[in-house]
Amino acid sequence: DTGVSQNPRHKITKRGQNVTFRCDPISEHNRLYWYRQTLGQGPEFLTYFQNEAQLEKSRLLSDRFSAERPKGSFSTLEIQRTEQGDSAMYLCASSPGTGVYYTFGSGTRLTVV
Amino acid sequence: AQSVTQLDSHVSVSEGTPVLLRCNYSSSYSPSLFWYVQHPNKGLQLLLKYTSAATLVKGINGFEAEFKKSETSFHLTKPSAHMSDAAEYFCVVSYTGGFKTIFGAGTRLFVKA
């Protein structure tokens, strides 16, 4: 297993377009997390899944953000009608359980122009 | 409420001298504490973790941290800095039964030759 994989690594999009990012966690990890990191800040929690169930989504930044993990394996994060303020690094992490270390992917850097 | 405070936004040391990165946490529960490192344009890598076993935790690349409950601190140290240690370091708290991991704002470590 090569760890947590995120695609694409970079995405440049025009304001108003929709974007979708993919995260493939470590296969035996049942928990998957999405974070957003802006320049000079620590990662900010967005949402998390235990298997296919999305157990917390109140931190998603607006109703333009949505995430899925349909089969409890990979996950997607979609941003609709992108805005310049959405420009950030989007990080995915997985873990085998609560309070256990997370393994992070390398992130997807989104630039909205 | 849980929170993490990294006391220095920037730390600069000379190669071969000791490193101290300070972190204080606030948690109503028994916390799990972590340090992660992030090199430019890379994902986060786990350096070490504390999960209520030994209070002095050894991590990778010669780093270690000491959990001090009375001071609610979890400072990261290394006896001798190397140029490759230059990066952003994040102190992180998670708590038993919770799902959310809280990141500090980060400390950028500069290492001078």
Interface residues (C-beta under 8 A of the other chain):
Chain A: V4 R31 Y33 Y35 G40 Q41 G42 P43 E44 F45 Y48 L55 E56 L91 A93 T98 G99 V100 Y101 Y102 T103 F104 G105 S106 G107 R109
Chain B: S32 F34 Y36 N41 K42 G43 L44 Q45 L46 K49 T51 F90 S94 Y95 T96 G97 G98 F99 K100 T101 I102 F103 G104 A105 G106
